[in-house]
Amino acid sequence: MTILLEVCVDSPRGLQAAIAGGAHRIELCSALGLGGLSPSPGLVAAAASSPIPVYAMVRPRPGDFVFDATDLAAMHVEIAGIRAAGLAGVVLGVNRPDRTLDIDMLAELVDAAGDLGTTLHRAIDLVPDFPAALESAVDLGFDQILTSGGRLTGIEGADILAALVAQAGDRIAIMAGSGVKPANVAELIARTGVRQVHASCRSPVAVDQPLEVALGFRTEFEADTSAAIVAEMLAAIHS
């Protein structure tokens, strides 16, 4: 069984590291520390020549996934830019105030994406009814759902992920994410039956720049995508 490894990155350097490590697909974001926001035009342009498929996050602001008309307008512009750059797909997610999926807004965004690939992101981890949300994602035409089963990590949500895989069949792919590491990815696959996994494959970066930290330009704890961890993840998957 072939397992696809998607690596989320938020910098040109991270993009190159994920490719060098052997990732099968990229989720392109900015601000992974905030759960991932829409990538900048410069980062989108840098990803346009990627030898592997790149799906770009469409999330115009941090915070919840309850978007208004202003947010929606921004997302349309972002999708148009992603299409113009020639990337492979987009990553979408919208909730209503009651945390169910906002079917109307998602339908509009999927329509705007057209023939681009589509991932429903972890906005689904907030929904009160996973089976109903999965059926909505199928009806909307999403290619895959990124989820931890509504838990903090994919391992904690393994039983729910397994149920989603069974319900989905061949209609839509379930991609397990959150806390996926070389040490647990084989267990996650075995317990859930997923054929796609999502990970940041990041390693800590030492920050010895107290002035930059004090001025708010950097944080004390940073991380970046590691080609070695990507390769280690693939080795664990193949084992």
N, C-alpha and C positions, 0 to 999 in steps of 0.2 A: 504494500500500500504506500503510495507516494504521499509524503507530507510536505505541505508548502509552509515555508517560514517567511513571515512578513516582519520586517524590522521597521520600527518607527524612528524617525530621525528629525532633528530640528536645526540642522546647520549644514553648510556645504561639506565641511570636514566629516560630519557624521554620515552624510550621504555616501561619500567615497569609501568610508570605512565599512559600511554595510555591504556595498557592492564588492569590495575587496575580500570580505569575509565569506561571500558566497550566498547572501540572501537571495531569495526567489522573487520577492516583491518588496517595495518600499511604501510605507505610509509617511507622507511628507507633511510636516507640521512646523509651526513655530511654538516656542514656549511649552515644551513637554512638561515642565514643572507645574503648569496649570492644567494639565490634562490634554494639551495640544490645541493650538489655535491655527487659523488659516496661515499658510506660509506666505512670506513676502514675495512680491514679484521677482526679486532677484534670485531667491531660492528656487522658485518655480522655473525660472529660466535655466538655472544651473542643473536642474533635474531633467530638462528636456532632452539631453543627450544620453541619459541613462541607458545602459544595455539591458536593464530589467524593467518590468512594469512599475510605474509610480502612480499611486493614488494619493491625491492631495486632500487634506482636511478642509472642510468648509464650515468654519466656526468663527464668526467675525469678532467675538468678544469672549472674555472669561465669564464665569458664573454659571447659571443654570442653562438649560436647553429650551427654555420657554422664550421664543423669539417673537418680536413684533414686526410691524410692516417695515420699519427702518432696517432692522436686522435682515429681513427677507430681501430687501432691495440690495443690500451689500452682498448677500450670498449669491444673488443672480450675477452680479458683476464678477465675483470671484470665480464662479463656474465658467463664465465666458472666458476669463483669463486662462484658466486651467485648460480649457478646450483649445484656445488659440496657441498655447505652448506645446500642444501635442502630447500631453500626459495621458496615461491610460485610464484613469478613473478618478472618482471623487468619493469622499467619506462624509456621510450626512447623518444627522440625528436631530429630531425636534420632539419635544414633549408638550403636552397641554399642562395647565396648572395642576390638574389631578394626577399628573405623571404618566398618563397613558400616552401613546404615540399620537402626535398631531398628524393625522392621516392626510388632511387637506393640504397642509403646508409641505409635507413630504412628497405628496403626489406632484405638486407644482415643481419642487426641486428636482425630482427624478425626471420629470418631463423636460426640464431645462438641461439636464445632463445628457439627454438624448442617447447616443450610442456609446457614451463613456461607461466604463464599469462603475458599479455602485456598491459601496459597503455601508450598512447601517451600523453606526458606532454604538458606544456603550450608553447612550441615552436609553437603550432598551433595558439596562440594568436597574433602572428606576421604576419600571412598569409594575403594576399590581398583578398582571395576568400574563405570564410568559407565553403560554400556548396561543392565546389570542393575538399577542403582539407578533409572534412568529408568522401566523397566518396572514396578518396584515402586511408584513414584510414581503411575503411571497406574492400577495396580490399586487403590491406596488412594483414588483419586478426587481427587487434587490438581488444582487449576486451572492452576497454573503453577509452574515451578521457577526460583528465582533462583540463578544460578551464574556463575562466572568460568571455567568449564571446568577447575577444579582448579589454576589458575595464579594468580599474584599479581594480575593485572589481566585484564579481559575481552579486551583486545587481545592479550595474550600467549596467552590460551586460545582465540583465534578459531577455529582449525582444529577444536578439540574441540567448541566451541559449534556450529559448522556441522554437524558430524556428529550432534550431539544434535538439532538442528532437523530434520535429515533423518529421523532415527529417530522423532522425536515425531510428525511429520505434523500432523494436526489433532486428535490425541488429548489433547495437553497443550501449553501454551505454554512456551517457553524464554525467560526474561528475563535478559538479559546485565547483569552488574553488576561493580563494583570498578574504580576508576580511570576511570570513564566521564566524559568532559569534552566541552565544546563542540568542542574542537579535534580529538577523535578519534571522536565518536559516529557521524558519517557513514561513516567507514571501518569501524567495528565492524559497523554494520548491513549494509554492502555485502559484507563478508567472511563474515558468519555467516547472514544471512537472518532474524535475529530480528525479531519484531514488537513486542517489549517491551524497554525499557531502564530501568535503575535507577541513580540517581545521588543524591549528597548535595547537589550544587549549593551547596556552602558556600564562603564567603569568609573569609579571616583577620580576626580581631578584635584590635585592639591592646589589650594589657593593661598599663596603666600604674598598677598598684596593688601595689607591692612588699610591703606589709604583708599583704594578702589572700593573695598568692602564698606568702609565708613561712609563714603560718599554715595553709596547705594548703586554703584556701577556693576558690582559683582556680589555674589553671596558667598558665605563661608564654605558651603558645601556644594560642589558642582560635579557634574558627570557628563561624559560624552560617549558616543557610540564607539565600541571597540571591535575591530575586525577579528581579533583573537577570540572574543566571546561569541561573535556570530559563528565562527568556525567551530568553536566548542559546542555551541547549541546544535549545529548540524550534525556533528559527530554523535551527540547524545541521541538525536532523533534517529539517525541511521542505525544505531546500536539496538 
